[in-house]
Amino acid sequence: MGKLGGSELNYSSEIDLIYIYTSSQGETRPAEEGDTSFRSISNHEYFTKLALEISKSLNEITSDGNVFRVDLELRPDGKSGEIVNSLTSSEVYYESWGRTWERQALIKARVSAGSENLGKEFFERIEPFIYRRSLDFEAIEEIKSMKRKINSSLKGKHSKGNIKLGFGGIREVEFFVQAYQLLLGGRDKSLRVRDSLGAMKILCEKNIITEEEHENLRAAYIFLRNLENRVQITFGLQTYLLPDNETDLAVLARKMRIPGDNQKALADNLMGEYEKYTQVVGTMFAEQFVEKEKREAAETISKEWDRSRIGEEQFTESRLAEIPFLPDPKRAYRFLESLRDGAQFSHPSLQSIQGFYGIIPKILQRCEKVPMPDSAIENLCKFVEATGARESYLNLFQDNEKFLELLLILFGGSGMLSQILIRRPDLVDVLTDMDSIYRYKQADKIQEDLSRALKISRDFESKSLVLRRIKQAEELRIGVRYLIKEADLSGTLEDLSNLADVFLETVFKIACEELEKKSGNSSLQNFCIIGMGKQGGHELNFGSDLDVLLVYDEGESEPPPEGFAAYYSTLSQLIYKLTSEMTSAGYAYKIDTELRPEGDSGVLVHSVQGYEKYFESRARIWEQQALVRARLVAGSPEVGKKFIEAAHEFVYKDKLEYGALIEISRLRERMEEELAKEATKGKNVKLGFGGLADIEFAVQVLQLIHGKKFSRLRETNTLSALQNFVALGLVDQDMAEELQDSYLFLRNLECVLRIIRQTSTNNLPKKNQDLAPIARLLGYEGSDAETLADSLLADYDRHTQRVRKHYRKTIGNLLRAH
């Protein structure tokens, strides 16, 4: 109870406790029948002894002092009441004789020890006593009367310097907040919080008090509680009184970090702050509900909550039609009707219908802000239907509005991520784990979670399913972090790349274990996976394929041991199967191995020695360019190092030939003309005019030219490489900053295009109504589709023109230099 219940304990606080047990019926009995040394006692006697022992162990002063001072006066009937009470006797007492101050006290009550279930039942029984459905202004008068009695008792007893009980003190802050909780908590459960600061925040969010009142009250409360703590720490006593001499006041001012040039100034400044805050609190408390208008405002708020709780007035097609960018209000209304009524021929309870009406205002409010309100409504309804637990979710949405809001942001922002959750409703745990949503997750933590999940999988097929499910869960978590702007673009790409690295490392280990079982050979693990493209650059996006090379080391023997290549070929096929094969849980990633020698027509895996020969004889310039982004992502570090050294020897030459530069330039032109086809397919963020490929090609060409001389330029990440060019003076700072700005804009746009619909694309839609949701997801503002589309396209044209200018300048200068 009290400050312990509200998690607001002071430095020298006593702890307020009440003891509850289940039932007074019953008695103790011996462990063995016929034990005559045992004396039976009633439940009540037993729990009384237990309570006394607990209190004694906490409160008794020994040579080491005591643990806590214990106060049991808040129990039913106070000092004259039983030290313990059964569930039923507590309920009878509060229903029959409970007073307003006990209602106040119970606001902060929580289970501190013992049975959580018993505590839950206790609170369910006494909740109607604390929070009443009707507006109880008489309780407010009782609270004010109680405070007047306190004021009267303090006269002549340091009333001005009583931090807790004096005018404008801590007690008045608590009484002010609790008055609203008692008055309105019966109709709005969100007000039923134990701590004062949390309750103040909700009062402000509900527009019961103004922002200014909230800030003033919060600042005063924090000041007074800090002051109270420092007084108690200073004097080592449970005191609430300010010192009455200048010297101690000056010391206290220093402890409160209040400035002053001398002792008098310090003491005066402290008292000035104290009087300022207590005046604010005292005035607010004195004026609370005094005026008729303030009572009427409280009644209005209560009625509005009632309407919101029932919500029928807002659930109309005309109200849905007011939501911006909702194309078909009738369709949206039908979906919401299905959420209200449940499946055909089902009989929804009155409670579930009321629960539906309770969340409708929140749904409508959030749908006004999401990029695709129609998708938010449809996907929410499909998700709830897929769970088969409609009534449970309606209750959950009422109790946890933040969770509902998170779902609507997801469902109204990403078709791709929505489908993951609708197909696998069990992944909702990802969204309810706020810690994982709001905290960055290291790669080793992902590995830990994946390893834990795989421990219970006994065979290859079950491991394959677990891999896919964990990957989907992590992708959902990363996507939600991106949608709520908890992670920026760079963080999101890094998260996705870390996930792929961990996935492939795990797949490699599982494939080795499986092959060892079949072949009995555990020594052949001279194998690695090399990431290329976006994975190699640690820039993986949603829905990206994994560009990989599968490599093994033949060792020193000549020729290699028999069956060597066949063994690693089988290992590669297992890796491919674990990653890309379609199962009941879908596939994890599509693996793209086109960058291997001879592309799709070549073998799946090559040796390092085979690559060395290939690089010397047949490798082409585009492969030299692609290998700029080669990075070890899984498998043997030794084999990876050996391959990267061979690749770098091939990639980074003393000079890039003029013909090679021409060939790279022509390849970029062909990509734009033959693959992007912007005239017919629309603007292509990746391959089109001024797209991401322009930046990547420009950076990679510079790496090919200077990478031999400067090893720090052998960076697989585009922006990191660009920054290294600037550091070495090889690229102008202004140009680098402009390219970085445009790169982030285009990658962000690419990211949105990948997740906003169920099927990803690199092309911008041509119609304004299709561009508007993309613009909204990117943070653009506007009241109509045309405005949003125009703003996005204007920025797109500005960035792509700038990128193409720098690309032409870079390639042009290099060609002229040759």
C-alpha positions in Angstrom: 0.0 0.0 0.0 1.0 3.7 0.0 4.4 4.6 -1.5 5.4 0.9 -1.6 2.3 0.1 -3.6 2.9 3.0 -6.0 6.6 2.1 -6.3 7.5 5.5 -4.9 9.3 4.5 -1.7 11.3 7.2 0.0 14.9 6.9 1.4 13.5 6.5 5.0 10.0 5.3 4.3 8.1 2.8 6.3 6.2 0.2 4.4 2.4 0.1 4.5 1.1 -3.5 4.3 -2.2 -5.4 4.5 -2.4 -9.2 4.8 -5.0 -11.2 2.9 -5.6 -14.9 2.9 -8.1 -17.1 0.9 -10.7 -18.4 3.4 -11.3 -18.6 7.1 -12.8 -22.0 6.7 -10.6 -24.9 7.5 -7.8 -25.7 9.9 -4.3 -27.1 10.1 -3.6 -30.9 10.4 -0.6 -33.0 11.3 1.7 -34.3 8.6 1.1 -37.8 9.8 -2.3 -39.1 11.0 -2.4 -40.0 14.7 0.3 -37.5 15.7 -0.9 -36.5 19.2 1.8 -33.9 19.7 0.1 -31.8 17.0 -2.5 -29.1 18.0 -4.9 -28.1 15.2 -5.5 -24.3 14.7 -7.9 -22.5 12.4 -6.9 -20.9 9.1 -7.4 -17.5 10.7 -5.1 -18.3 13.6 -2.5 -19.8 11.3 -2.4 -16.8 9.0 -2.4 -14.4 11.9 0.7 -16.1 13.3 2.3 -16.0 9.8 1.5 -12.3 9.4 2.9 -11.5 12.9 6.1 -13.4 12.0 6.5 -11.5 8.7 6.0 -8.2 10.4 8.4 -9.1 13.2 11.1 -10.2 10.8 10.9 -6.9 9.0 10.2 -4.5 11.8 12.1 -5.9 14.8 15.2 -3.9 15.8 18.3 -6.1 16.3 21.9 -5.3 16.8 22.0 -4.8 13.0 19.0 -2.5 13.1 15.7 -3.4 11.3 14.8 -4.1 7.7 11.8 -1.8 7.3 9.4 0.0 9.7 6.1 -1.7 9.0 2.7 0.1 9.2 -0.4 -2.1 9.3 -2.9 0.7 10.0 -4.4 0.7 6.4 -6.0 -2.7 7.0 -9.8 -3.0 7.5 -10.8 -1.3 10.8 -7.3 0.1 11.2 -5.6 -0.4 14.6 -8.6 -2.1 16.1 -9.0 -4.6 13.2 -7.6 -8.1 12.7 -4.0 -8.2 11.5 -5.1 -10.5 8.6 -8.4 -10.7 6.8 -9.9 -13.4 4.5 -11.0 -12.6 1.0 -14.7 -12.6 1.9 -14.3 -10.6 5.1 -12.3 -8.0 3.3 -15.0 -7.8 0.6 -17.8 -7.5 3.2 -15.9 -4.8 5.1 -15.2 -2.6 2.1 -18.8 -3.0 0.7 -20.4 -2.3 4.1 -18.2 0.2 5.9 -15.4 1.2 3.6 -14.7 5.0 3.6 -13.4 7.4 1.0 -9.9 7.5 2.4 -9.7 3.7 2.1 -10.8 4.0 -1.6 -7.9 6.4 -2.0 -5.4 4.1 -0.3 -6.5 1.1 -2.4 -5.7 2.9 -5.6 -2.0 2.2 -4.9 -2.5 -1.4 -3.7 -0.5 -4.1 -5.4 0.7 -7.7 -4.6 4.2 -7.4 -3.1 4.6 -11.0 -2.1 2.6 -14.3 -2.0 -0.1 -15.6 -4.3 -0.5 -13.5 -7.5 -3.8 -15.3 -8.2 -5.2 -14.4 -4.7 -4.2 -10.8 -5.2 -5.9 -10.8 -8.6 -9.1 -12.1 -7.1 -8.9 -9.6 -4.2 -8.6 -6.7 -6.6 -11.5 -8.0 -8.8 -13.7 -8.1 -5.7 -12.9 -4.6 -4.4 -12.6 -2.8 -7.7 -16.3 -1.8 -7.7 -15.7 -0.3 -4.2 -12.8 1.8 -5.4 -14.0 2.8 -8.9 -17.7 3.5 -9.2 -19.6 3.8 -12.4 -21.5 6.9 -11.2 -19.9 10.4 -10.7 -19.3 10.6 -7.0 -18.7 14.3 -6.2 -19.4 13.5 -2.5 -16.1 11.6 -2.4 -14.3 14.8 -3.6 -15.9 16.8 -0.8 -14.7 14.2 1.7 -11.1 14.4 0.3 -11.1 18.2 0.6 -12.6 17.9 4.1 -9.9 15.4 5.1 -7.2 17.8 3.9 -8.8 20.7 5.9 -8.5 18.5 9.0 -4.9 17.8 8.3 -4.3 21.6 7.8 -6.0 22.3 11.1 -3.9 19.7 13.0 -0.7 21.2 11.6 -1.3 24.8 12.9 1.6 25.8 15.0 3.5 22.6 14.0 5.8 23.8 11.2 2.9 23.8 8.9 4.7 26.0 6.4 7.7 23.8 6.1 5.9 20.4 6.0 6.9 19.0 2.6 4.4 16.2 2.8 1.3 17.5 4.6 1.6 21.3 4.4 0.0 23.7 2.0 0.7 22.7 -1.6 2.7 19.7 -0.4 3.0 16.1 -1.6 -0.3 15.1 -0.1 -2.2 17.7 -2.0 -0.6 16.5 -5.3 -1.7 13.0 -4.5 -5.2 14.1 -3.4 -5.6 16.2 -6.6 -4.7 13.2 -8.8 -6.7 10.6 -6.7 -9.8 12.8 -6.8 -9.9 12.4 -10.6 -9.1 8.7 -10.4 -12.0 8.1 -7.9 -14.4 10.3 -9.9 -13.7 9.0 -13.4 -11.8 5.7 -13.0 -15.1 3.7 -12.9 -15.6 4.5 -16.6 -12.1 4.6 -17.8 -9.7 1.8 -16.8 -6.7 3.7 -18.1 -6.9 5.9 -15.0 -6.4 3.0 -12.6 -2.7 3.4 -12.2 -0.8 3.3 -9.0 2.0 5.9 -9.4 1.3 9.6 -9.2 3.4 10.6 -12.2 1.8 7.9 -14.4 -1.7 9.1 -13.4 -0.8 12.7 -14.1 0.4 11.8 -17.6 -2.9 9.9 -18.3 -5.0 12.8 -17.0 -3.2 15.0 -19.5 -3.5 12.6 -22.4 -7.2 12.3 -21.7 -7.5 16.2 -21.8 -8.7 16.2 -18.2 -6.0 18.6 -17.2 -4.2 20.9 -19.6 -0.6 20.4 -20.8 0.4 23.5 -18.7 -1.3 22.0 -15.6 0.4 18.7 -16.2 3.8 20.3 -16.5 3.3 22.4 -13.4 2.0 19.6 -11.3 4.7 17.2 -12.5 7.5 19.7 -11.9 6.2 20.5 -8.4 5.8 16.8 -7.5 9.3 15.9 -8.6 10.8 18.9 -6.8 8.9 18.1 -3.5 9.8 14.4 -3.7 13.5 15.2 -4.3 13.4 17.7 -1.4 11.7 15.1 0.8 14.4 12.5 0.0 17.3 14.8 0.6 15.9 15.9 3.9 15.6 12.3 5.0 19.1 11.4 3.7 20.6 14.4 5.4 19.1 13.7 8.8 18.7 10.0 8.6 15.1 10.2 9.9 11.6 9.8 8.5 10.9 13.5 8.6 9.0 15.7 6.2 10.0 19.1 7.8 12.3 21.6 6.3 15.1 22.8 8.6 14.3 26.0 10.6 17.8 27.5 10.4 19.7 29.2 7.6 22.7 27.0 7.8 20.9 23.7 7.2 18.7 25.3 4.5 21.8 26.4 2.7 23.2 22.9 2.8 19.9 21.5 1.6 19.9 24.0 -1.3 23.3 22.8 -2.4 22.0 19.2 -2.3 19.1 20.4 -4.5 21.6 22.0 -6.9 20.0 25.4 -6.3 22.5 28.2 -6.9 23.5 31.0 -4.5 26.6 33.1 -3.8 26.4 32.8 0.0 24.5 31.0 2.8 21.6 33.5 2.9 21.2 33.5 -0.8 21.2 29.7 -0.9 18.6 29.5 1.9 16.4 32.2 0.3 16.6 30.7 -3.2 15.6 27.3 -1.8 12.6 28.7 0.0 11.7 30.7 -3.0 11.5 27.6 -5.2 9.6 25.7 -2.4 7.0 28.5 -2.2 6.7 28.7 -5.9 5.9 25.1 -6.3 3.7 24.8 -3.2 1.7 27.8 -4.4 1.0 26.1 -7.7 -0.1 22.9 -6.1 -2.1 24.6 -3.4 -4.0 26.7 -5.9 -4.8 23.8 -8.2 -6.0 21.6 -5.3 -8.1 24.4 -3.8 -9.8 25.2 -7.1 -10.4 21.6 -8.1 -14.2 21.1 -8.8 -15.1 24.3 -6.8 -16.7 26.0 -9.8 -19.9 24.7 -11.3 -18.3 24.7 -14.7 -15.5 22.4 -13.6 -18.0 19.9 -12.3 -19.9 20.1 -15.6 -16.7 19.6 -17.5 -16.0 16.4 -15.5 -19.5 15.2 -16.2 -19.0 15.9 -19.9 -15.7 14.0 -20.0 -17.4 11.1 -18.3 -20.2 11.1 -20.8 -17.8 11.2 -23.7 -16.0 8.2 -22.3 -19.2 6.4 -22.0 -20.0 7.2 -25.6 -16.5 6.1 -26.6 -16.9 2.9 -24.6 -20.1 2.1 -26.4 -19.1 3.9 -29.6 -22.2 3.3 -31.7 -22.5 6.9 -32.8 -19.1 6.9 -34.4 -19.5 3.6 -36.2 -21.1 4.8 -39.4 -20.2 4.9 -43.1 -20.3 8.7 -43.0 -17.7 8.8 -40.2 -15.5 6.3 -42.2 -15.9 8.6 -45.2 -14.2 11.4 -43.3 -10.9 9.4 -43.1 -8.5 10.8 -45.6 -7.4 8.4 -48.4 -9.9 5.7 -47.6 -11.1 4.8 -51.1 -14.2 2.7 -50.2 -15.9 3.4 -46.9 -18.7 0.9 -47.6 -16.1 -1.9 -47.9 -14.3 -0.8 -44.8 -17.6 -0.7 -42.9 -18.4 -4.3 -43.9 -15.0 -5.5 -42.6 -15.6 -3.7 -39.3 -19.1 -5.2 -39.1 -17.5 -8.7 -39.4 -15.1 -7.8 -36.6 -18.1 -6.7 -34.4 -20.4 -9.6 -35.2 -17.9 -12.4 -35.6 -18.2 -15.3 -38.0 -21.5 -16.0 -39.8 -24.2 -17.6 -37.6 -22.1 -16.9 -34.4 -23.7 -15.1 -31.5 -21.5 -12.4 -30.2 -21.9 -11.6 -26.5 -23.1 -8.1 -25.4 -19.7 -7.7 -23.7 -17.8 -8.3 -27.0 -20.0 -5.9 -28.9 -19.4 -3.3 -26.3 -15.7 -4.1 -26.5 -15.8 -3.5 -30.2 -17.5 -0.1 -29.8 -14.9 0.7 -27.2 -12.1 0.4 -29.6 -13.8 2.0 -32.7 -12.7 5.6 -31.8 -9.1 4.5 -31.5 -9.3 2.6 -34.8 -10.7 5.6 -36.7 -8.3 8.0 -35.1 -5.2 5.9 -36.1 -6.6 5.2 -39.5 -6.5 8.9 -40.3 -2.7 8.8 -39.9 -1.6 5.5 -41.5 -0.6 5.5 -45.2 -3.3 2.9 -46.2 -6.3 3.2 -44.0 -8.2 0.6 -46.1 -5.5 -2.0 -45.6 -5.3 -1.1 -41.8 -8.9 -2.0 -41.4 -9.0 -5.1 -43.7 -5.8 -6.6 -42.3 -6.8 -6.0 -38.7 -10.1 -7.9 -39.3 -8.3 -10.7 -41.2 -5.7 -11.0 -38.5 -8.4 -11.3 -35.7 -10.3 -13.8 -37.8 -7.1 -15.8 -38.3 -6.4 -16.0 -34.6 -9.8 -17.5 -33.9 -9.9 -15.6 -30.6 -12.0 -12.6 -31.5 -13.4 -11.8 -28.1 -10.0 -12.1 -26.4 -8.5 -9.7 -28.8 -11.3 -7.2 -28.4 -10.7 -7.3 -24.7 -7.0 -7.0 -25.2 -7.4 -4.0 -27.5 -9.4 -2.2 -24.8 -6.8 -2.9 -22.1 -3.8 -2.2 -24.3 -4.4 0.6 -26.8 -0.7 0.8 -27.6 -0.8 -2.7 -28.9 -3.8 -1.9 -31.1 -2.1 1.2 -32.4 1.0 -0.8 -33.2 -1.1 -3.3 -35.2 -2.8 -0.6 -37.1 0.6 1.0 -38.0 1.8 -2.3 -39.2 -1.4 -3.2 -41.1 -1.8 0.2 -42.6 1.9 0.6 -43.6 3.1 -2.8 -45.0 1.3 -5.4 -47.0 4.3 -7.6 -46.9 4.7 -7.6 -43.1 0.9 -7.8 -42.7 0.8 -11.1 -44.6 3.5 -12.6 -42.4 1.4 -11.9 -39.3 -1.9 -12.9 -40.8 -0.5 -16.2 -42.0 1.3 -16.8 -38.7 -0.8 -15.1 -35.9 1.4 -16.7 -33.3 4.1 -14.2 -34.2 2.0 -11.6 -32.4 4.3 -12.3 -29.5 6.9 -10.3 -31.4 4.7 -7.2 -31.2 3.8 -7.6 -27.5 7.4 -7.8 -26.5 8.0 -4.1 -26.2 11.6 -4.6 -25.1 12.5 -6.3 -28.4 10.7 -3.6 -30.4 12.3 -0.7 -28.8 15.8 -2.1 -28.2 18.5 -2.8 -30.9 19.2 -6.5 -31.1 22.8 -7.6 -31.6 23.6 -10.4 -34.1 24.8 -12.7 -31.2 21.4 -12.3 -29.5 19.6 -13.3 -32.8 22.0 -16.3 -32.9 21.2 -17.1 -29.3 17.4 -17.1 -29.9 17.8 -19.2 -33.1 20.0 -21.8 -31.3 17.6 -22.0 -28.5 14.7 -22.6 -30.8 16.6 -25.3 -32.8 17.5 -27.3 -29.6 14.0 -28.9 -29.6 14.2 -29.8 -33.3 15.2 -33.4 -33.7 15.4 -33.8 -37.5 16.4 -32.0 -40.7 12.8 -31.1 -41.7 11.8 -29.7 -38.3 15.0 -27.6 -38.2 14.1 -26.3 -41.7 10.7 -25.1 -40.4 12.1 -23.5 -37.3 14.7 -21.6 -39.4 11.9 -20.1 -41.6 9.7 -19.2 -38.6 12.5 -17.5 -36.7 13.5 -15.6 -39.8 10.0 -14.4 -40.4 9.7 -13.4 -36.7 12.9 -11.4 -36.9 11.9 -9.8 -40.2 8.6 -8.8 -38.7 10.4 -7.3 -35.6 12.8 -5.3 -37.8 10.0 -4.1 -40.1 7.9 -2.9 -37.2 10.9 -1.0 -35.8 11.3 0.7 -39.2 7.6 1.5 -39.5 7.4 3.2 -36.0 10.7 5.0 -36.8 12.5 3.3 -33.9 15.2 2.3 -36.3 16.4 4.5 -39.2 17.2 3.2 -42.7 20.9 2.4 -41.9 19.9 0.5 -38.8 17.2 -1.4 -40.6 19.6 -2.5 -43.4 22.2 -3.5 -40.8 19.6 -5.5 -38.9 18.4 -7.3 -42.0 22.1 -8.1 -43.0 22.9 -9.4 -39.5 19.8 -11.6 -39.7 20.9 -13.1 -43.1 24.5 -13.6 -41.8 23.3 -15.4 -38.7 20.8 -17.5 -40.8 23.5 -18.6 -43.2 26.0 -19.5 -40.4 23.3 -21.6 -38.7 22.3 -23.2 -42.0 26.0 -24.1 -42.7 26.3 -25.8 -39.3 23.0 -27.8 -39.7 24.1 -28.9 -43.2 27.5 -30.0 -41.9 25.8 -32.0 -39.1 23.4 -33.6 -41.6 26.1 -34.5 -44.0 28.2 -35.9 -41.2 25.4 -38.2 -40.2 25.1 -39.5 -43.8 28.7 -39.8 -44.7 30.4 -40.3 -41.3 33.0 -37.7 -42.3 33.4 -34.9 -39.8 36.7 -33.5 -41.0 35.6 -31.9 -44.3 34.6 -28.4 -43.2 37.0 -26.3 -45.3 34.1 -24.4 -46.7 32.7 -20.9 -46.6 29.9 -18.8 -47.9 30.8 -15.4 -49.5 28.2 -12.7 -49.5 27.9 -10.6 -52.7 25.8 -7.6 -53.7 23.7 -6.0 -51.0 24.5 -8.8 -48.5 28.2 -8.4 -49.1 27.7 -4.6 -48.6 25.7 -5.1 -45.4 22.9 -3.3 -47.1 20.3 -6.0 -47.4 16.7 -4.9 -47.9 13.3 -6.4 -47.2 12.6 -9.3 -49.6 16.1 -9.2 -51.0 17.6 -12.3 -52.6 20.9 -13.5 -51.1 23.8 -13.2 -53.7 26.3 -15.8 -52.6 29.3 -17.8 -53.7 29.9 -21.2 -52.2 33.6 -22.0 -51.9 35.7 -24.8 -50.5 39.5 -25.3 -50.2 41.2 -28.3 -51.9 44.1 -28.0 -49.6 47.7 -28.7 -50.5 47.4 -32.2 -52.0 47.6 -32.6 -55.8 45.3 -33.9 -57.1 42.6 -33.2 -54.4 41.3 -36.2 -52.4 38.7 -38.3 -54.2 35.1 -37.3 -53.6 36.1 -33.9 -52.4 34.1 -31.9 -54.9 31.1 -34.3 -54.6 31.1 -33.9 -50.8 31.0 -30.1 -51.0 28.5 -30.2 -53.8 26.1 -32.2 -51.5 26.8 -29.7 -48.7 25.9 -26.8 -51.0 22.7 -28.5 -52.1 21.7 -29.0 -48.4 22.4 -25.3 -47.7 20.3 -24.4 -50.8 17.5 -26.7 -49.6 17.5 -25.3 -46.0 17.3 -21.7 -47.3 15.3 -21.7 -50.5 13.1 -24.8 -50.6 9.4 -24.1 -50.2 7.9 -25.7 -47.1 4.6 -25.3 -45.1 6.3 -22.3 -43.5 7.3 -20.8 -46.8 10.9 -20.3 -47.8 13.5 -18.2 -45.9 15.5 -16.6 -48.7 15.9 -17.0 -52.4 19.5 -17.7 -53.1 21.0 -16.2 -56.2 24.2 -17.8 -57.3 24.3 -16.2 -60.8 27.5 -14.4 -59.8 29.4 -17.8 -59.8 31.6 -18.7 -62.8 29.4 -19.5 -65.8 26.3 -18.3 -63.8 23.3 -20.7 -63.8 25.0 -23.1 -66.1 28.0 -23.6 -63.9 28.4 -25.9 -60.9 27.0 -24.7 -57.6 30.3 -24.7 -55.6 33.9 -24.0 -56.6 37.2 -24.4 -54.9 39.4 -21.5 -54.0 42.0 -22.9 -56.4 39.3 -23.2 -59.2 38.4 -19.5 -58.6 42.1 -18.5 -58.9 42.4 -20.3 -62.3 39.1 -18.7 -63.4 40.2 -15.2 -62.4 43.5 -15.7 -64.3 41.8 -17.0 -67.5 38.2 -16.3 -68.1 36.7 -13.8 -65.6 35.2 -10.7 -67.1 35.2 -7.1 -66.0 31.7 -7.2 -64.6 32.8 -10.0 -62.3 35.8 -7.9 -61.2 33.4 -5.1 -60.3 30.9 -7.5 -58.5 33.7 -8.9 -56.3 34.3 -5.4 -54.8 31.5 -6.4 -52.5 32.7 -9.9 -51.6 32.5 -10.6 -47.9 32.8 -13.7 -45.8 29.4 -14.3 -44.1 29.6 -17.9 -42.9 31.8 -21.0 -42.6 35.5 -21.3 -42.3 37.3 -18.0 -41.6 40.6 -19.5 -43.1 38.9 -20.5 -46.3 37.1 -17.1 -46.4 40.4 -15.2 -46.0 42.0 -17.3 -48.7 39.2 -16.6 -51.1 39.1 -12.8 -50.3 42.8 -12.5 -50.9 42.5 -14.3 -54.2 39.5 -12.1 -55.2 41.3 -8.9 -54.2 44.3 -9.8 -56.2 42.0 -10.2 -59.2 39.9 -7.1 -58.4 42.5 -4.5 -57.4 45.0 -3.9 -60.2 47.7 -1.3 -60.7 45.6 0.2 -63.4 42.0 -0.1 -64.7 42.2 -0.4 -68.5 40.4 2.1 -70.7 38.5 -0.7 -72.3 37.3 -2.0 -69.0 36.0 1.5 -68.1 34.1 1.6 -71.4 32.6 -1.8 -70.8 31.4 -0.9 -67.3 29.9 2.3 -68.7 28.1 0.4 -71.4 26.8 -2.2 -68.9 25.2 0.6 -66.9 23.6 1.9 -70.1 22.2 -1.5 -71.0 20.8 -2.0 -67.5 18.9 1.2 -67.8 17.6 0.5 -71.3 17.0 -3.2 -71.2 16.1 -3.9 -67.6 14.7 -0.7 -66.1 12.6 0.2 -69.3 11.3 3.3 -67.5 9.3 4.5 -70.6 7.0 1.5 -70.2 7.4 0.3 -66.6 7.8 3.6 -64.7 10.6 5.1 -62.8 13.0 2.5 -61.4 14.7 3.4 -58.1 17.4 0.8 -58.6 18.3 0.6 -62.2 16.7 3.7 -63.8 18.1 7.1 -64.6 20.0 8.5 -61.7 19.1 5.5 -59.6 21.0 3.6 -57.0 23.1 1.8 -59.6 24.6 5.1 -60.7 25.9 5.7 -57.2 27.1 2.1 -56.8 28.8 2.0 -60.2 30.6 5.3 -59.6 31.8 4.2 -56.2 32.9 0.8 -57.4 34.8 2.2 -60.4 36.7 4.4 -58.1 37.4 1.5 -55.8 38.8 -0.5 -58.8 41.1 2.3 -59.7 42.4 3.2 -56.3 41.9 0.0 -54.2 45.3 -1.4 -55.1 47.1 1.6 -53.6 44.7 2.2 -50.7 43.6 -0.9 -48.9 41.1 1.0 -46.7 39.1 1.6 -49.9 38.4 -2.2 -50.1 35.1 -1.5 -48.3 32.0 -3.5 -49.2 29.6 -0.9 -47.9 28.8 1.9 -50.4 28.6 4.8 -48.0 31.6 3.7 -46.0 33.6 3.5 -49.2 32.4 7.0 -50.1 33.5 8.4 -46.7 36.9 6.8 -47.2 37.3 8.5 -50.6 36.7 11.8 -48.9 39.2 11.1 -46.1 41.9 10.3 -48.7 41.1 13.4 -50.7 40.0 11.4 -53.7 36.4 12.7 -53.8 35.1 16.2 -53.2 33.3 16.6 -49.8 30.3 18.4 -51.3 29.9 15.7 -54.0 30.2 13.0 -51.4 27.6 14.6 -49.1 25.1 15.0 -52.0 25.6 11.4 -53.1 25.1 10.2 -49.5 21.9 12.3 -49.2 20.6 10.9 -52.5 21.6 7.4 -51.7 19.7 7.4 -48.4 16.7 9.0 -50.1 16.6 6.3 -52.8 17.3 3.4 -50.5 14.6 4.6 -48.2 12.2 4.8 -51.1 13.3 1.3 -52.2 12.7 0.1 -48.7 9.1 1.4 -48.8 8.5 0.0 -52.2 9.6 -3.4 -50.9 7.2 -3.6 -48.0 4.2 -1.4 -48.7 2.5 -4.0 -50.9 2.5 -7.8 -50.7 4.7 -8.0 -53.8 7.9 -5.9 -53.8 9.0 -3.8 -56.7 11.7 -1.2 -57.6 9.3 0.7 -59.8 7.3 3.8 -58.8 3.6 3.6 -59.6 2.4 6.0 -62.3 -1.0 6.9 -60.7 -1.2 9.6 -58.0 -3.5 7.4 -55.8 -0.9 4.7 -55.8 2.0 7.1 -55.1 0.2 8.8 -52.2 0.5 5.9 -49.7 4.2 5.7 -50.5 4.7 9.4 -49.9 2.8 9.2 -46.6 4.9 6.2 -45.4 8.0 8.3 -46.2 6.6 11.1 -44.0 5.3 13.5 -46.6 2.2 15.5 -45.7 -0.7 16.6 -47.8 -4.5 16.5 -47.9 -4.9 14.9 -51.3 -3.1 12.4 -53.5 -2.0 14.8 -56.1 -0.1 17.0 -53.6 1.6 14.1 -52.0 2.5 12.5 -55.4 3.9 15.8 -56.7 6.0 16.4 -53.6 7.5 12.9 -53.8 8.1 13.1 -57.6 9.7 16.5 -57.3 12.2 15.2 -54.7 12.8 12.0 -56.8 13.6 14.1 -59.9 15.9 16.4 -57.9 17.8 13.5 -56.4 18.1 11.4 -59.6 19.2 14.5 -61.7 21.9 15.2 -59.1 23.0 11.6 -59.0 23.2 11.3 -62.8 25.2 14.6 -62.9 27.8 13.2 -60.5 27.9 9.8 -62.2 28.5 11.4 -65.6 31.1 13.7 -64.1 32.9 10.8 -62.4 32.9 8.5 -65.4 33.6 11.3 -67.8 36.6 12.5 -65.9 38.0 9.0 -65.7 37.6 8.4 -69.4 39.3 11.8 -70.3 42.1 10.9 -67.9 42.8 7.8 -69.9 
